[in-house]
Amino acid sequence: AQSVAQPEDQVNVAEGNPLTVKCTYSVSGNPYLFWYVQYPNRGLQFLLKYITGDNLVKGSYGFEAEFNKSQTSFHLKKPSALVSDSALYFCAVRDAGVDGGYQKVTFGTGTKLQVIP
Amino acid sequence: DGGITQSPKYLFRKEGQNVTLSCEQNLNHDAMYWYRQDPGQGLRLIYYSQIVNDFQKGDIAEGYSVSREKKESLPLTVTSAQKNPTAFYLCASSRLATMVGETQYFGPGTRLLVL
């Protein structure tokens, strides 16, 4: 069974400082990993994904994430936080499995990012 | 929120009443999904559909039903059998359900409240 953990319910960071939102995963095969952001009372917006290749993935709004296979992690990062980055962030994982069969996406419980002016 | 619309934004349900949440997409995606979001629990899959006239139960399908008569639409009915329906409901779509690298795109959500 696949799973994903976001160990921090909330992360506080000062505006202009670097931010990290943590995510670890467990799958039996190779992972496909995703980050989404959710603003209050809105749907999830796709930020970035790791499929294969370069371990550093760049996404929308200046975010990036680093895939670390040995640590089974996929932490979200941004060099300089903005107040407008304050939102709920979700990590998600899908087992690569075998194409042709449905493999569900498992979402983490979310991390609330608060950027302090 | 891309090309996925959900209506209404807020929905109130009375005891014993069935209600239907609308989801429409203009992305020409084959696959559509319904998720339920509760505080601190992340997203849980209710139903998914890979193609017109086909749908499969997700992890928490009891008390819910769907239909897929059109490629663009996957309405979700919350029946009276769902005893705790208060939640935020999210619809999503992707090009294919069976390609694991595919990204799911989400609608703006419907908040269901019980009177």
gemmi code that builds the backbone of each chain (N, CA, C; Angstrom):
import gemmi

chains = {
    "A": [
        ("ALA", (0.839, -1.192, 0.000), (0.000, 0.000, 0.000), (0.878, 1.249, 0.000)),
        ("GLN", (0.442, 2.254, -0.689), (1.221, 3.487, -0.758), (0.750, 4.455, 0.300)),
        ("SER", (1.627, 5.327, 0.732), (1.267, 6.334, 1.724), (2.159, 7.548, 1.558)),
        ("VAL", (1.698, 8.652, 2.103), (2.474, 9.892, 2.084), (2.266, 10.590, 3.411)),
        ("ALA", (3.329, 11.164, 3.943), (3.275, 11.828, 5.236), (3.784, 13.257, 5.126)),
        ("GLN", (3.038, 14.152, 5.707), (3.489, 15.542, 5.844), (3.593, 15.775, 7.345)),
        ("PRO", (4.797, 15.734, 7.880), (4.966, 15.673, 9.334), (4.609, 16.954, 10.069)),
        ("GLU", (4.511, 18.056, 9.364), (4.216, 19.336, 10.017), (2.822, 19.820, 9.633)),
        ("ASP", (1.989, 20.060, 10.651), (0.670, 20.608, 10.361), (0.776, 22.053, 9.898)),
        ("GLN", (1.754, 22.772, 10.457), (1.913, 24.185, 10.108), (3.392, 24.548, 10.093)),
        ("VAL", (3.733, 25.396, 9.142), (5.082, 25.941, 9.038), (4.972, 27.456, 9.001)),
        ("ASN", (5.736, 28.108, 9.867), (5.777, 29.571, 9.888), (7.135, 30.036, 9.394)),
        ("VAL", (7.130, 31.030, 8.524), (8.385, 31.562, 7.996), (8.235, 33.067, 7.774)),
        ("ALA", (9.305, 33.781, 7.990), (9.266, 35.221, 7.764), (9.371, 35.531, 6.272)),
        ("GLU", (8.691, 36.561, 5.867), (8.740, 36.977, 4.469), (10.185, 37.245, 4.061)),
        ("GLY", (10.561, 36.724, 2.893), (11.918, 36.897, 2.384), (12.858, 35.771, 2.757)),
        ("ASN", (12.492, 34.973, 3.740), (13.313, 33.821, 4.134), (12.997, 32.615, 3.260)),
        ("PRO", (13.925, 31.674, 3.177), (13.617, 30.443, 2.432), (12.607, 29.590, 3.200)),
        ("LEU", (11.806, 28.840, 2.450), (10.827, 27.972, 3.079), (10.999, 26.536, 2.611)),
        ("THR", (10.653, 25.620, 3.496), (10.639, 24.190, 3.170), (9.388, 23.576, 3.765)),
        ("VAL", (8.669, 22.828, 2.950), (7.523, 22.045, 3.415), (7.868, 20.587, 3.147)),
        ("LYS", (7.811, 19.776, 4.193), (8.338, 18.419, 4.106), (7.288, 17.401, 3.665)),
        ("CYS", (7.787, 16.386, 2.952), (6.929, 15.288, 2.498), (7.775, 14.026, 2.406)),
        ("THR", (7.303, 12.945, 2.980), (7.921, 11.637, 2.786), (6.867, 10.671, 2.268)),
        ("TYR", (7.302, 9.640, 1.585), (6.361, 8.752, 0.921), (6.778, 7.301, 1.095)),
        ("SER", (5.846, 6.411, 0.780), (6.123, 4.978, 0.764), (5.332, 4.355, -0.375)),
        ("VAL", (6.042, 3.707, -1.289), (5.414, 2.965, -2.381), (6.186, 1.686, -2.601)),
        ("SER", (5.555, 0.731, -3.237), (6.244, -0.539, -3.486), (7.113, -0.459, -4.731)),
        ("GLY", (6.716, 0.368, -5.691), (7.486, 0.511, -6.919), (8.140, 1.879, -6.973)),
        ("ASN", (8.203, 2.449, -8.150), (8.743, 3.785, -8.305), (7.651, 4.827, -8.081)),
        ("PRO", (8.001, 5.930, -7.443), (6.970, 6.920, -7.124), (6.815, 7.982, -8.189)),
        ("TYR", (5.586, 8.398, -8.376), (5.303, 9.652, -9.062), (4.784, 10.585, -7.974)),
        ("LEU", (5.371, 11.776, -7.878), (5.106, 12.660, -6.757), (4.602, 14.010, -7.232)),
        ("PHE", (3.692, 14.587, -6.486), (3.031, 15.834, -6.865), (2.960, 16.775, -5.664)),
        ("TRP", (2.982, 18.069, -5.953), (2.653, 19.083, -4.966), (1.518, 19.948, -5.508)),
        ("TYR", (0.556, 20.214, -4.598), (-0.563, 21.096, -4.902), (-0.656, 22.162, -3.813)),
        ("VAL", (-1.252, 23.299, -4.160), (-1.521, 24.351, -3.194), (-3.015, 24.653, -3.178)),
        ("GLN", (-3.531, 24.935, -1.991), (-4.954, 25.256, -1.864), (-5.111, 26.539, -1.057)),
        ("TYR", (-5.763, 27.513, -1.656), (-6.128, 28.733, -0.950), (-7.511, 28.541, -0.332)),
        ("PRO", (-7.851, 29.310, 0.699), (-9.110, 29.083, 1.434), (-10.326, 29.010, 0.525)),
        ("ASN", (-11.115, 27.961, 0.749), (-12.366, 27.739, 0.015), (-12.169, 27.664, -1.494)),
        ("ARG", (-11.024, 27.192, -1.922), (-10.737, 27.008, -3.337), (-10.300, 25.572, -3.596)),
        ("GLY", (-10.269, 25.221, -4.879), (-9.758, 23.911, -5.246), (-8.243, 23.861, -5.164)),
        ("LEU", (-7.691, 22.683, -5.442), (-6.243, 22.507, -5.428), (-5.655, 22.963, -6.757)),
        ("GLN", (-4.521, 23.673, -6.658), (-3.806, 24.087, -7.865), (-2.507, 23.288, -7.964)),
        ("PHE", (-2.240, 22.747, -9.118), (-1.038, 21.966, -9.362), (0.190, 22.876, -9.346)),
        ("LEU", (1.232, 22.455, -8.596), (2.480, 23.211, -8.546), (3.588, 22.566, -9.365)),
        ("LEU", (3.807, 21.275, -9.117), (4.889, 20.575, -9.812), (4.757, 19.083, -9.584)),
        ("LYS", (5.527, 18.314, -10.385), (5.520, 16.867, -10.217), (6.877, 16.285, -10.574)),
        ("TYR", (7.176, 15.147, -9.966), (8.355, 14.363, -10.315), (7.886, 13.059, -10.950)),
        ("ILE", (8.393, 12.828, -12.152), (8.093, 11.561, -12.844), (9.367, 10.734, -12.955)),
        ("THR", (10.375, 11.320, -13.528), (11.665, 10.662, -13.685), (12.690, 11.723, -14.050)),
        ("GLY", (13.970, 11.362, -14.011), (14.982, 12.300, -14.468), (15.582, 13.117, -13.346)),
        ("ASP", (15.780, 14.397, -13.600), (16.436, 15.300, -12.671), (15.731, 15.309, -11.321)),
        ("ASN", (16.513, 15.177, -10.248), (15.912, 15.116, -8.919), (15.367, 16.445, -8.452)),
        ("LEU", (15.814, 17.533, -9.041), (15.314, 18.855, -8.691), (14.273, 19.271, -9.722)),
        ("VAL", (13.056, 19.452, -9.248), (11.948, 19.782, -10.135), (11.532, 21.224, -9.887)),
        ("LYS", (11.411, 21.972, -10.947), (10.967, 23.358, -10.818), (9.504, 23.470, -11.226)),
        ("GLY", (8.765, 24.312, -10.493), (7.347, 24.419, -10.776), (6.880, 25.862, -10.839)),
        ("SER", (5.597, 26.036, -10.570), (4.967, 27.354, -10.677), (5.337, 28.232, -9.486)),
        ("TYR", (5.245, 29.546, -9.704), (5.374, 30.569, -8.655), (6.719, 30.509, -7.926)),
        ("GLY", (7.764, 30.020, -8.574), (9.091, 29.980, -7.977), (9.344, 28.797, -7.053)),
        ("PHE", (8.412, 27.884, -6.951), (8.597, 26.705, -6.114), (9.426, 25.642, -6.823)),
        ("GLU", (10.110, 24.860, -6.032), (10.835, 23.704, -6.536), (10.771, 22.609, -5.487)),
        ("ALA", (11.067, 21.407, -5.899), (11.060, 20.279, -4.974), (12.199, 19.346, -5.328)),
        ("GLU", (12.752, 18.736, -4.302), (13.879, 17.831, -4.494), (13.478, 16.405, -4.157)),
        ("PHE", (13.616, 15.530, -5.129), (13.340, 14.116, -4.939), (14.583, 13.444, -4.376)),
        ("ASN", (14.418, 12.744, -3.251), (15.521, 12.030, -2.629), (15.081, 10.589, -2.416)),
        ("LYS", (15.566, 9.708, -3.278), (15.099, 8.324, -3.247), (15.552, 7.601, -1.981)),
        ("SER", (16.770, 7.859, -1.533), (17.289, 7.142, -0.360), (16.534, 7.543, 0.905)),
        ("GLN", (16.089, 8.776, 0.966), (15.340, 9.233, 2.132), (13.831, 9.203, 1.896)),
        ("THR", (13.420, 8.739, 0.753), (11.994, 8.691, 0.345), (11.310, 10.007, 0.669)),
        ("SER", (11.919, 11.100, 0.212), (11.361, 12.415, 0.504), (11.184, 13.223, -0.771)),
        ("PHE", (10.326, 14.214, -0.677), (10.049, 15.099, -1.811), (9.644, 16.446, -1.206)),
        ("HIS", (10.616, 17.128, -0.635), (10.349, 18.390, 0.074), (10.158, 19.548, -0.897)),
        ("LEU", (9.200, 20.389, -0.589), (8.901, 21.578, -1.394), (9.712, 22.750, -0.850)),
        ("LYS", (10.289, 23.541, -1.755), (11.140, 24.638, -1.317), (10.905, 25.895, -2.151)),
        ("LYS", (11.263, 27.023, -1.541), (11.249, 28.287, -2.260), (12.313, 29.173, -1.626)),
        ("PRO", (13.147, 29.815, -2.426), (14.271, 30.577, -1.873), (13.845, 31.784, -1.031)),
        ("SER", (12.729, 32.421, -1.403), (12.319, 33.642, -0.717), (10.792, 33.657, -0.621)),
        ("ALA", (10.278, 33.531, 0.600), (8.830, 33.400, 0.787), (8.132, 34.755, 0.638)),
        ("LEU", (6.925, 34.683, 0.096), (6.050, 35.849, -0.024), (4.828, 35.657, 0.870)),
        ("VAL", (4.266, 36.755, 1.338), (3.050, 36.658, 2.148), (1.950, 35.939, 1.367)),
        ("SER", (1.925, 36.160, 0.065), (0.907, 35.539, -0.787), (1.092, 34.030, -0.941)),
        ("ASP", (2.223, 33.500, -0.468), (2.425, 32.038, -0.485), (1.674, 31.353, 0.653)),
        ("SER", (1.138, 32.107, 1.583), (0.399, 31.532, 2.710), (-0.809, 30.758, 2.185)),
        ("ALA", (-0.830, 29.472, 2.480), (-1.875, 28.591, 1.944), (-1.670, 27.204, 2.540)),
        ("LEU", (-2.497, 26.269, 2.077), (-2.395, 24.871, 2.488), (-1.738, 24.095, 1.349)),
        ("TYR", (-0.714, 23.335, 1.677), (0.060, 22.620, 0.666), (-0.108, 21.112, 0.843)),
        ("PHE", (-0.376, 20.438, -0.264), (-0.572, 18.996, -0.251), (0.477, 18.304, -1.103)),
        ("CYS", (1.044, 17.260, -0.542), (1.911, 16.355, -1.278), (1.074, 15.142, -1.667)),
        ("ALA", (1.350, 14.548, -2.819), (0.601, 13.374, -3.258), (1.548, 12.406, -3.947)),
        ("VAL", (1.220, 11.130, -3.875), (2.068, 10.089, -4.473), (1.217, 9.099, -5.238)),
        ("ARG", (1.802, 8.577, -6.284), (1.165, 7.522, -7.061), (2.238, 6.495, -7.378)),
        ("ASP", (1.935, 5.237, -7.167), (2.876, 4.169, -7.487), (2.936, 4.021, -9.003)),
        ("ALA", (4.147, 3.961, -9.564), (4.291, 3.848, -11.012), (3.549, 2.621, -11.524)),
        ("GLY", (3.636, 1.518, -10.824), (2.894, 0.329, -11.192), (3.097, -0.034, -12.648)),
        ("VAL", (2.012, -0.396, -13.265), (2.035, -0.767, -14.671), (0.992, 0.057, -15.380)),
        ("ASP", (1.404, 0.783, -16.417), (0.437, 1.573, -17.170), (-0.631, 0.654, -17.747)),
        ("GLY", (-1.839, 1.107, -17.734), (-2.952, 0.312, -18.233), (-3.877, -0.107, -17.115)),
        ("GLY", (-3.390, -0.022, -15.902), (-4.253, -0.305, -14.763), (-4.363, 0.931, -13.902)),
        ("TYR", (-5.513, 1.113, -13.275), (-5.700, 2.322, -12.487), (-4.869, 2.244, -11.220)),
        ("GLN", (-4.113, 3.300, -10.948), (-3.369, 3.429, -9.707), (-3.811, 4.741, -9.074)),
        ("LYS", (-4.387, 4.666, -7.889), (-4.936, 5.878, -7.311), (-3.834, 6.789, -6.804)),
        ("VAL", (-4.201, 8.046, -6.601), (-3.315, 9.039, -6.012), (-3.632, 9.119, -4.526)),
        ("THR", (-2.615, 9.075, -3.702), (-2.785, 9.233, -2.264), (-2.267, 10.602, -1.856)),
        ("PHE", (-3.110, 11.356, -1.176), (-2.751, 12.707, -0.744), (-2.347, 12.716, 0.729)),
        ("GLY", (-1.411, 13.597, 1.063), (-1.091, 13.839, 2.451), (-2.182, 14.663, 3.114)),
        ("THR", (-2.015, 14.892, 4.398), (-3.036, 15.611, 5.161), (-2.890, 17.121, 5.064)),
        ("GLY", (-1.837, 17.569, 4.420), (-1.675, 18.994, 4.190), (-0.838, 19.688, 5.253)),
        ("THR", (-0.118, 20.721, 4.822), (0.677, 21.569, 5.704), (0.275, 23.019, 5.463)),
        ("LYS", (-0.108, 23.672, 6.530), (-0.473, 25.080, 6.409), (0.789, 25.940, 6.495)),
        ("LEU", (1.024, 26.699, 5.463), (2.179, 27.595, 5.430), (1.715, 29.003, 5.780)),
        ("GLN", (2.342, 29.573, 6.780), (2.046, 30.936, 7.186), (3.307, 31.765, 6.980)),
        ("VAL", (3.235, 32.753, 6.085), (4.374, 33.642, 5.856), (4.097, 34.949, 6.588)),
        ("ILE", (5.006, 35.288, 7.491), (4.798, 36.426, 8.379), (5.481, 37.667, 7.800)),
        ("PRO", (4.719, 38.764, 7.671), (5.319, 39.979, 7.067), (6.438, 40.554, 7.931)),
    ],
    "B": [
        ("ASP", (-8.112, 27.270, -11.254), (-9.002, 26.122, -11.269), (-9.237, 25.573, -12.665)),
        ("GLY", (-8.580, 26.105, -13.651), (-8.603, 25.552, -14.989), (-9.975, 25.510, -15.577)),
        ("GLY", (-10.214, 24.491, -16.400), (-11.465, 24.395, -17.123), (-12.451, 23.481, -16.450)),
        ("ILE", (-12.485, 23.475, -15.134), (-13.418, 22.636, -14.395), (-14.310, 23.538, -13.556)),
        ("THR", (-15.600, 23.381, -13.711), (-16.552, 24.168, -12.940), (-17.358, 23.246, -12.042)),
        ("GLN", (-17.633, 23.737, -10.843), (-18.457, 23.009, -9.886), (-19.561, 23.941, -9.404)),
        ("SER", (-20.750, 23.377, -9.268), (-21.847, 24.186, -8.729), (-22.760, 23.299, -7.895)),
        ("PRO", (-23.410, 23.895, -6.888), (-23.221, 25.274, -6.453), (-21.961, 25.405, -5.610)),
        ("LYS", (-21.632, 26.601, -5.195), (-20.473, 26.804, -4.334), (-20.790, 26.348, -2.914)),
        ("TYR", (-22.018, 26.616, -2.473), (-22.503, 26.160, -1.173), (-23.816, 25.418, -1.383)),
        ("LEU", (-24.017, 24.361, -0.617), (-25.220, 23.552, -0.737), (-25.661, 23.134, 0.648)),
        ("PHE", (-26.958, 23.274, 0.902), (-27.496, 22.911, 2.197), (-28.414, 21.707, 2.020)),
        ("ARG", (-28.238, 20.727, 2.883), (-29.032, 19.503, 2.789), (-29.854, 19.317, 4.054)),
        ("LYS", (-31.107, 18.968, 3.853), (-31.968, 18.644, 4.982), (-31.880, 17.155, 5.261)),
        ("GLU", (-32.263, 16.765, 6.459), (-32.259, 15.353, 6.835), (-33.088, 14.535, 5.846)),
        ("GLY", (-32.550, 13.416, 5.394), (-33.285, 12.517, 4.517), (-33.348, 12.941, 3.066)),
        ("GLN", (-32.665, 14.011, 2.740), (-32.735, 14.547, 1.382), (-31.538, 14.090, 0.562)),
        ("ASN", (-31.772, 13.793, -0.699), (-30.672, 13.567, -1.638), (-30.317, 14.897, -2.305)),
        ("VAL", (-29.047, 15.149, -2.500), (-28.622, 16.355, -3.204), (-27.585, 15.978, -4.249)),
        ("THR", (-27.529, 16.778, -5.315), (-26.597, 16.493, -6.404), (-25.656, 17.666, -6.615)),
        ("LEU", (-24.360, 17.332, -6.682), (-23.322, 18.313, -6.938), (-22.910, 18.179, -8.406)),
        ("SER", (-22.770, 19.329, -9.048), (-22.439, 19.332, -10.467), (-20.943, 19.512, -10.688)),
        ("CYS", (-20.412, 18.820, -11.685), (-19.026, 18.996, -12.105), (-18.964, 18.903, -13.623)),
        ("GLU", (-18.424, 19.939, -14.248), (-18.286, 19.972, -15.701), (-16.852, 20.365, -16.052)),
        ("GLN", (-16.281, 19.703, -17.078), (-14.932, 20.061, -17.517), (-14.913, 20.236, -19.035)),
        ("ASN", (-14.128, 21.227, -19.471), (-13.983, 21.477, -20.911), (-12.553, 21.242, -21.366)),
        ("LEU", (-11.864, 20.348, -20.661), (-10.461, 20.057, -20.947), (-10.301, 18.848, -21.876)),
        ("ASN", (-11.420, 18.260, -22.270), (-11.401, 17.055, -23.106), (-10.692, 15.894, -22.404)),
        ("HIS", (-10.801, 15.856, -21.083), (-10.202, 14.775, -20.309), (-11.115, 13.569, -20.277)),
        ("ASP", (-10.500, 12.381, -20.337), (-11.285, 11.152, -20.257), (-11.666, 10.810, -18.820)),
        ("ALA", (-10.771, 11.085, -17.875), (-10.968, 10.643, -16.502), (-11.471, 11.785, -15.622)),
        ("MET", (-12.387, 11.433, -14.737), (-12.895, 12.398, -13.770), (-12.996, 11.735, -12.400)),
        ("TYR", (-12.923, 12.557, -11.361), (-12.840, 12.053, -9.988), (-13.652, 12.947, -9.045)),
        ("TRP", (-14.134, 12.339, -7.978), (-14.705, 13.092, -6.872), (-13.941, 12.755, -5.601)),
        ("TYR", (-13.569, 13.828, -4.878), (-12.892, 13.692, -3.601), (-13.697, 14.411, -2.525)),
        ("ARG", (-13.514, 13.925, -1.313), (-14.078, 14.592, -0.151), (-12.923, 15.099, 0.698)),
        ("GLN", (-13.023, 16.350, 1.160), (-11.987, 16.927, 2.007), (-12.571, 17.300, 3.351)),
        ("ASP", (-11.997, 16.733, 4.410), (-12.337, 17.076, 5.780), (-11.093, 17.638, 6.447)),
        ("PRO", (-11.264, 18.544, 7.386), (-10.100, 19.164, 8.043), (-9.173, 18.111, 8.627)),
        ("GLY", (-7.888, 18.229, 8.339), (-6.887, 17.344, 8.912), (-6.851, 15.946, 8.333)),
        ("GLN", (-7.674, 15.673, 7.313), (-7.703, 14.319, 6.745), (-7.260, 14.264, 5.298)),
        ("GLY", (-6.859, 15.348, 4.741), (-6.468, 15.311, 3.348), (-7.664, 15.034, 2.451)),
        ("LEU", (-7.403, 14.492, 1.273), (-8.450, 14.191, 0.303), (-8.697, 12.697, 0.247)),
        ("ARG", (-9.948, 12.320, 0.228), (-10.309, 10.908, 0.102), (-11.157, 10.702, -1.142)),
        ("LEU", (-10.848, 9.668, -1.883), (-11.493, 9.405, -3.168), (-12.857, 8.764, -2.973)),
        ("ILE", (-13.881, 9.356, -3.586), (-15.240, 8.821, -3.486), (-15.536, 7.913, -4.682)),
        ("TYR", (-15.420, 8.458, -5.877), (-15.651, 7.723, -7.116), (-14.691, 8.250, -8.175)),
        ("TYR", (-14.434, 7.405, -9.169), (-13.729, 7.878, -10.345), (-14.314, 7.223, -11.581)),
        ("SER", (-14.100, 7.900, -12.696), (-14.625, 7.411, -13.972), (-13.532, 7.558, -15.019)),
        ("GLN", (-13.241, 6.471, -15.716), (-12.179, 6.500, -16.713), (-12.710, 6.784, -18.108)),
        ("ILE", (-14.023, 6.581, -18.278), (-14.595, 6.726, -19.607), (-16.100, 6.876, -19.446)),
        ("VAL", (-16.743, 7.397, -20.474), (-18.201, 7.565, -20.439), (-18.876, 6.232, -20.153)),
        ("ASN", (-19.933, 6.292, -19.340), (-20.742, 5.131, -18.965), (-19.997, 4.111, -18.103)),
        ("ASP", (-18.880, 4.520, -17.547), (-18.140, 3.646, -16.640), (-17.702, 4.438, -15.421)),
        ("PHE", (-17.810, 3.847, -14.242), (-17.300, 4.481, -13.033), (-16.998, 3.400, -12.006)),
        ("GLN", (-16.105, 3.742, -11.094), (-15.647, 2.798, -10.089), (-15.683, 3.441, -8.710)),
        ("LYS", (-15.936, 2.624, -7.697), (-15.934, 3.128, -6.335), (-14.510, 3.440, -5.885)),
        ("GLY", (-14.418, 4.494, -5.090), (-13.155, 4.814, -4.450), (-13.143, 4.275, -3.028)),
        ("ASP", (-12.452, 4.976, -2.153), (-12.270, 4.495, -0.785), (-13.486, 4.718, 0.114)),
        ("ILE", (-14.312, 5.711, -0.207), (-15.432, 6.055, 0.679), (-16.723, 6.248, -0.106)),
        ("ALA", (-17.100, 5.287, -0.928), (-18.241, 5.437, -1.839), (-19.603, 5.278, -1.159)),
        ("GLU", (-19.651, 4.715, 0.029), (-20.948, 4.449, 0.665), (-21.722, 5.736, 0.906)),
        ("GLY", (-22.977, 5.741, 0.431), (-23.819, 6.921, 0.603), (-23.718, 7.922, -0.533)),
        ("TYR", (-22.940, 7.565, -1.547), (-22.760, 8.428, -2.713), (-23.057, 7.647, -3.995)),
        ("SER", (-23.421, 8.384, -5.054), (-23.562, 7.763, -6.366), (-23.157, 8.771, -7.434)),
        ("VAL", (-22.744, 8.243, -8.596), (-22.370, 9.096, -9.722), (-22.962, 8.526, -11.000)),
        ("SER", (-22.933, 9.336, -12.041), (-23.274, 8.876, -13.385), (-22.319, 9.556, -14.358)),
        ("ARG", (-22.041, 8.912, -15.468), (-21.149, 9.512, -16.472), (-21.795, 9.299, -17.846)),
        ("GLU", (-22.766, 10.146, -18.116), (-23.483, 10.059, -19.388), (-22.799, 10.868, -20.481)),
        ("LYS", (-22.020, 11.856, -20.072), (-21.286, 12.689, -21.015), (-19.824, 12.750, -20.602)),
        ("LYS", (-18.952, 12.900, -21.554), (-17.529, 12.991, -21.251), (-17.232, 14.194, -20.361)),
        ("GLU", (-18.004, 15.260, -20.532), (-17.720, 16.515, -19.846), (-18.218, 16.568, -18.413)),
        ("SER", (-19.034, 15.610, -17.999), (-19.771, 15.773, -16.752), (-19.729, 14.540, -15.865)),
        ("LEU", (-19.573, 14.763, -14.556), (-19.640, 13.675, -13.575), (-20.383, 14.202, -12.344)),
        ("PRO", (-21.708, 14.202, -12.361), (-22.441, 14.677, -11.187), (-22.372, 13.673, -10.039)),
        ("LEU", (-22.300, 14.198, -8.833), (-22.232, 13.380, -7.627), (-23.500, 13.574, -6.809)),
        ("THR", (-24.190, 12.489, -6.497), (-25.370, 12.551, -5.639), (-25.003, 12.072, -4.239)),
        ("VAL", (-25.313, 12.910, -3.271), (-25.122, 12.552, -1.865), (-26.484, 12.086, -1.366)),
        ("THR", (-26.594, 10.826, -1.057), (-27.880, 10.272, -0.682), (-28.115, 10.391, 0.810)),
        ("SER", (-29.332, 10.089, 1.220), (-29.681, 10.146, 2.639), (-28.937, 9.078, 3.438)),
        ("ALA", (-28.355, 8.107, 2.756), (-27.588, 7.067, 3.433), (-26.236, 7.577, 3.938)),
        ("GLN", (-25.811, 8.712, 3.444), (-24.558, 9.310, 3.903), (-24.877, 10.124, 5.149)),
        ("LYS", (-24.489, 9.598, 6.299), (-24.932, 10.167, 7.574), (-24.125, 11.378, 8.013)),
        ("ASN", (-22.952, 11.552, 7.450), (-22.121, 12.681, 7.843), (-21.606, 13.385, 6.585)),
        ("PRO", (-22.472, 14.052, 5.851), (-22.073, 14.586, 4.558), (-21.380, 15.942, 4.595)),
        ("THR", (-21.345, 16.577, 5.745), (-20.755, 17.910, 5.829), (-19.271, 17.839, 5.496)),
        ("ALA", (-18.881, 18.488, 4.407), (-17.488, 18.434, 3.947), (-17.344, 19.368, 2.751)),
        ("PHE", (-16.124, 19.477, 2.285), (-15.800, 20.211, 1.065), (-15.567, 19.166, -0.023)),
        ("TYR", (-16.302, 19.271, -1.131), (-16.232, 18.273, -2.181), (-15.501, 18.839, -3.400)),
        ("LEU", (-14.523, 18.079, -3.849), (-13.690, 18.512, -4.960), (-13.804, 17.545, -6.121)),
        ("CYS", (-14.009, 18.105, -7.290), (-14.024, 17.337, -8.530), (-12.694, 17.561, -9.240)),
        ("ALA", (-12.191, 16.540, -9.897), (-10.933, 16.652, -10.621), (-11.034, 15.896, -11.942)),
        ("SER", (-10.121, 16.191, -12.851), (-10.066, 15.442, -14.102), (-8.626, 15.284, -14.536)),
        ("SER", (-8.385, 14.281, -15.374), (-7.076, 14.076, -15.981), (-7.271, 13.463, -17.347)),
        ("ARG", (-6.233, 13.516, -18.175), (-6.386, 13.004, -19.537), (-6.776, 11.534, -19.510)),
        ("LEU", (-6.038, 10.760, -18.718), (-6.333, 9.339, -18.578), (-6.152, 8.960, -17.121)),
        ("ALA", (-6.914, 8.006, -16.655), (-6.737, 7.539, -15.282), (-5.627, 6.511, -15.172)),
        ("THR", (-5.313, 5.866, -16.289), (-4.384, 4.745, -16.227), (-2.943, 5.126, -16.503)),
        ("MET", (-2.696, 6.360, -16.902), (-1.327, 6.827, -17.090), (-0.886, 7.464, -15.781)),
        ("VAL", (0.036, 6.843, -15.073), (0.304, 7.254, -13.704), (0.986, 8.598, -13.598)),
        ("GLY", (1.600, 9.069, -14.658), (2.241, 10.371, -14.589), (1.297, 11.527, -14.850)),
        ("GLU", (0.049, 11.214, -15.141), (-0.900, 12.256, -15.475), (-1.234, 13.126, -14.272)),
        ("THR", (-1.360, 14.416, -14.520), (-1.718, 15.361, -13.477), (-3.230, 15.468, -13.383)),
        ("GLN", (-3.736, 15.485, -12.168), (-5.153, 15.752, -11.949), (-5.340, 17.252, -11.734)),
        ("TYR", (-6.360, 17.804, -12.383), (-6.687, 19.221, -12.243), (-8.023, 19.341, -11.522)),
        ("PHE", (-8.103, 20.307, -10.615), (-9.234, 20.378, -9.709), (-10.156, 21.555, -10.007)),
        ("GLY", (-11.430, 21.351, -9.683), (-12.396, 22.426, -9.706), (-12.344, 23.237, -8.425)),
        ("PRO", (-13.185, 24.276, -8.302), (-13.144, 25.169, -7.146), (-13.811, 24.619, -5.897)),
        ("GLY", (-14.558, 23.532, -6.018), (-15.147, 22.891, -4.847), (-16.568, 23.322, -4.535)),
        ("THR", (-17.261, 22.448, -3.827), (-18.602, 22.712, -3.291), (-18.593, 22.378, -1.813)),
        ("ARG", (-19.052, 23.316, -1.006), (-19.142, 23.060, 0.434), (-20.572, 22.634, 0.759)),
        ("LEU", (-20.698, 21.443, 1.307), (-22.007, 20.888, 1.654), (-22.208, 20.986, 3.151)),
        ("LEU", (-23.343, 21.559, 3.532), (-23.673, 21.719, 4.943), (-25.034, 21.104, 5.216)),
        ("VAL", (-25.178, 20.546, 6.398), (-26.434, 19.903, 6.774), (-27.233, 20.831, 7.677)),
        ("LEU", (-28.503, 21.030, 7.322), (-29.372, 21.892, 8.139), (-29.932, 21.115, 9.321)),
    ],
}
model = gemmi.Model(1)
for chain_id, residues in chains.items():
    chain = gemmi.Chain(chain_id)
    for i, (resn, *xyz) in enumerate(residues, 1):
        res = gemmi.Residue()
        res.name, res.seqid = resn, gemmi.SeqId(i, " ")
        for name, pos in zip(("N", "CA", "C"), xyz):
            atom = gemmi.Atom()
            atom.name, atom.element = name, gemmi.Element(name[0])
            atom.pos, atom.b_iso = gemmi.Position(*pos), 0.0
            res.add_atom(atom)
        chain.add_residue(res)
    model.add_chain(chain)
structure = gemmi.Structure()
structure.add_model(model)
structure.setup_entities()
